[in-house]
């Protein structure tokens, strides 16, 4: 097994550190992970390291991971078993919000998940706005970007960071977002 430290992980994970939901993630490959003789947990959260979204991040049992691995080694599938992935202990997530950041400010956003169900609700709680604007002071990946924020065990955490152009709006105020972006130019 070749465990990798965080420098291979996304830059935002390094910069936000303990503010990230999966700050304890290990970077490895699916092949290396499946070659292990023992596992600490029966389920793991897996996600690709690259932004190409070779698969969606999800919580999967060790048995399902092995079945998937064997399928991927088949002759009619693309071999992604050597691609870098992040693996972490699953965490309970209560709420998730998508926040559109524009020049250091939370422009708009909405809740999109509640207790693992798609539940859209317009607007952002002030505590989420404040958290995002504090994060922006630590690291700003772009002038306009999205932060996916969650509450896990009552603590706000970063789920992931993406570009605005590849993020769904849910019930965000798109008109306000366009106005805020337009004001930059």
ZIWO-V507638 format. One record per helix or strand of 3 or more residues. SS is the DSSP state (helix for helix, strand for strand). FROM is the first residue (numbers start at 1). TO is the last residue. Records with the same first field share a line. If there is no record, write none. Layout:
BEGIN
SS->FROM-TO, FROM-TO
END
This chain:
BEGIN
helix->6-8, 11-19, 30-34, 62-72, 126-138, 164-166, 174-182
strand->26-29, 43-48, 58-61, 84-88, 95-102, 105-114, 117-122, 144-152, 155-163
END
